[in-house]
Amino acid sequence: MESVISDSVLLAFEILLLSCFYLQFGTALDTVTPSESIKDPEFLISQGGVFRLGFFSFANSTNRYVGILYNQIPVQTVVWVANRNKPPKDSSGILNISDDGNLVVLNGKAEILWSSNITNLVPNATTAHLLDSGNLVLSNGEDGASSLWKSFKDASNAFIETMKIGTDVQRGLKVELKSWKSIDDPSDGSFSFGFEPFNIPELVIRNNNKLYFRSGPWNGNIFIATIMKTVYIDGFHVVADNQRQVYYITHEYSRLKYYELDSQGKLVERTWDAGKGDWINMYFTSQTESCVYGQCGAFGMCDLTKQPICSCLKGFKPRNIEEWSRGNWSSGCFRTTPLQCQRDKNNGSEAGQGDVDGFLKLNMMKVPAFPDLSSINNGECKDQCLKNCSCVAYAYDAGIGCMFWSGDLIDMQKFSTRGVDLYIRLPSSELVIVITAAIVGIVTITIIILFLWCWMAKRRGRKQKHKQIELQLNKGNAMTKFSSNVGENSIGAKLQQLRLFNFEELATATCNFDHANKLGQGGFGPVYRGTLGDEKEIAVKRLSKASVQGLEEFMNEVEVISKLQHRNLVKLLGCCVEAEEKMLVYEYMPNKSLDAFVFAHFSGLYFYPNPHIFRADLRTGPIIHRDLKASNVLLDQELNPKISDFGMAKIFGGDENQAITKRIVGTYSYMPPEYAMQGQFSEKSDVFSFGVLLLEIVSGRRNTNFYNNSYHLSVLEYAWKLWNEGNIWGLVDKVISESKSDSKNEKEIWRCIHVGLLCVQEYAKDRPTMPIIVSMLNSEILDLNTPKQPAFTQGPLMSHDVEDRGSLNDVTLTNLDGR
């Protein structure tokens, strides 16, 4: 009896081994073939294990769906559903290749619940392959040489990496997201998200096929005047080919993130937080940021900071007072006084006689829908509009040109921090009223302010002594922790030069250091976006308890920045020192850091390096930054660069030209050899870093993460190789090389490369000084020296497969996010 059992077990084990061997070598685990189906509850897994395809249910439901889900995420996360509108009620479903070659979902009765629905397929010749991108591809043959259908082109509600949302007008193709009815019902909802060409391309959300939200026109870099204003920085790539009439948007990320159109018509950014074990949501389009399309009607303006949110433009009144007072603004507004050109036209007068119309300027506006486009210069927009009596408004954007509107103005919104200038056409009589009202308002406000100032001056006099005592107590408490470490006199002298924030004030400004306000993470610690009580935006750098940096770097940055006032440096507004907390408060830089532009494959923006930003002289001597890199160059509202992170900086006296440090700090790929090897640093150290940055900007690649065909070289090595081959243009980023329009631009690009090679010379004495670099880049010095072989081009300082995401050693480990 025991022998029989043993033989049976052995036979079962052999069958199991054969089955595993067949699965491994006989059938691909990521492919559906005519002979191999997926039966509920079976599933496929993509080659890299990122996604799976199979049957699933939602909680509290017996409906079974076929979909694509994240495979390595513990929370069930569905990014695509096949039979979203026809789920079987039991587990009898099958996913297979039908006799006509289509991919189909069948129920237990062999009824088709969903099909890829492609015509003229060759029977028994198609396969479906699940890729690591999350794309399910139906193609001819197992080699997948010819794709016939893709799940990316039959999108659900999720916008995942490498998908393209857009439209091809000439071919009549369109890919858009479709919302679900609810979070556990994937059947067709009311909303859709897609790309509309219009006269100028825009992203739109529709509700039951009616416009619900517009992103504003695409200007070649951003969608102007909307919440989605930092497209490249947020990882998006937009193609708007007007000639071929092809428009689409895609995105790429190195971390786990995707976008979802929810059942309420909001576009949600979802990022996986492994620490919390859940998805973190951030709304890109929501009622708290954007007004619904046409909410305020014709010539009505939406402003979410006011109550009511809708108001008529100057010179206009509500068309239906009763509805307007009840909060129904859809009927819009009408012009109270006809335009002068209309009156002249009705009277038979020629244009230009009598009074003339003028324009009321509205700042920071979302432009109305459906503008007409013109490529004329900015200075000609006004005259062009005045020549056409039908023109009721105009605006200008450098990437678009002049935009004109005739007829009703729909979907205008007032913003507080972004937008463009919109000019509304009004008769001269209305403009006089507006100007007079403004003057009266200013005078009235001035009188009130003077009265309040006198009243408050008396109160301030009574409380002045009390506040001085309180301030001294606060400073004493703030410095208690430091006194034992560095000496009270030293810390006091430095901190008194700055505004002291208390912890509660900064916690309130950052919503208690909410993760949603986190801008980035450096060796010092996390950086948060915040808003003070006076609406001033700030960036708060908070020292982490786990940071390798500490009091020395904190005080170094306080000392250096507090002595320095320069327009090209990120301004330090103050600090907070309470108990274990050490925080630095900076001005907020809305466009993050330079690396987000330079190292994006689709940057679309050429930064001409400005060497002036690296020259900031102190009365006591020059500053050596020691950690100049793209992530430490931040960009303000107008993309002006400013240098940040002075925790590693050193100040030289007037009679010093070189120093030696006991601790190597900074980022290896930007370090000169004499500093990386021997700890020697001087003014020429930052010159080397600037040269690396210069070559990175031109090439669009990081120095230690550069690959070109069969060459596994750093940017310095590759640049030197091409220089010797006489093919230096091979280094230039395609975005730059394809945009050069004349010989002047070509010479500037060539000069940047030449200067960059001179800056990265192996010996400090061979490198130019910053004043000479300024003259060379400004073409004040025409004859440039021939560069010698750069440093680190005979052997690598570090392995090239180490991605240079930040500073090494015990210093700033800076992520790519700016602040």
C-alpha angles and dihedrals in degrees: 000000000000090000091054091050092048091050091049092050091047091050092050090049091051091050090050091051091049090049092052090047090051093048091049099045106016103050131024111241091219099049139080114207133182088261098042122061134180112239122193119295094020122102144184126235124209116245095260093041094244099122137020132205121209149091122316142160135213122239115281092013134100093199112120121213135184110226150140116259137177104266101200098044114097091212113075103251118179119197101171136021126195105190095032093148099037113045120170115235095225140037096267095103125125133195112204148134109274126221091263092054098256125131106243142178114220133188126220090279091056090249115151110245095172137002137186082231100210118158131219096026123161109247117243091007104094134086133186117224127192111215129203087246088068092251118135108208128195110202145160112272130347092285090068091221095150120036114210101177136007131196087221087067092048094051126187121198097299128089105199132178117302093009116133119221108191152086139267104206098190094049094039093236124145134175119191139158118254120204125230123240090243140341091276099033113069095184117122113297130195101265136075132183123206151129118278121193096205109156088307119022118259138170112241141185116210129200111208087341092307121116110264104161136011126197094209124249121316111242099187095271109037143004097257122237099003139106088256090067101129099058099157093041091052090053098258126139120200126194117193109174104177093180094056091030092232119143128172144147127214136165140211129200137178091210132057107278139133140165128242133194102218128208091264093059096256123136106226127196109215120196124182114237108198092189093057093034092227145083119274113217129210120178115229095182119025142142089258091062107027136038119232114261111274092000093140097037128223115347090000122129125212119215115173092196092066137064118256092030094213126069136163120252118255108282093028135094133197113278092215112029094187095053091041092055089052092055097259103125099163093107088066130196139301133216113262096201122034118240114265091238090057092051091048090050093050091047092050093246121146119252113270097033121118121000118354132221121250138192134253112215117224114191128217097009136161102233120240122262126275105018122186113237131228130173096211121125123276093250091058098052094087095048091046091053093047090054090060114062090198091062109100101170144006140192136182134219123177093226095048109026125218118354120199132190131201126181121014122000109226133186103014119165133186116224130193101213109018142029139086135275112269120196117208118201114235135167114259091250091061091047090055090052091050093049093046092049090050092052093048089048093050092049092048093048091047092054092048092048092051091050092049092045092056091047094048093045089066091050092048090053091056094047100039096093092046092052093049090054091046092049092052090050092050092050091048092052092045093053098043094094093048099045094079092049108044108006128270097249094054097047093042094054092051099043094047088067090064138059111260114223121196121230095246092055093054093042089055092046092054097039089252091314091301115197089233088065094050111121100182148318127252137171088270092054141266123333120216134195115232144172122218124215091266090058091253111147117227141177115227118203108200121196109236119223088228093051119121087216123075145146096344095055092039093054092041091058091045091050097046099042096040089059093046129076111175133143092227095058126079104253118243106219099184147300143248124222114176126146106309093347122105116173137167120208118210137176111272116254106204098195095055119215136340094244091066088065103033099047097043111107089222101037094142089191128096115208112201103212111246109206091191090078090067094056113084113149125198125204088245096049143291126315122239106206097191094193107059110157140135094268090056092056107083127194127224129210092289093042092255108157123238129180120238141177108057095171090113097040124123128203119221123206120232093261097046125094104164140021139181124227126206091213126051110222133172136051118318098220091057098043122108114232096248089057098041093048106030106015093243115145135176140149086292090063093073089043088062091049090049090052092053090048091049092054091044091054092050095045097037090223137105117253094238099034102054123131128174119178106292094350116100096188140139118248089256092052094045093046091051091048092052091044091057091046092051090239101109091145088073087074095058119104111249090235088062099037093049092049098051106112106176144019092263092063091046091054091049092052091047090048091052090054092046093049090045091056091049090053094054097054114143095239119057092221091062093056120092122241120250094255089054090047089054090052093047094050090046089053091242087125108049102176109066125192119253108257121239124220107300124237120274095021097112095055132000119262089210137005113284092223089069105097110226100227096149150326119326136213114039096327142085111338093191122189121214095258114102130203 
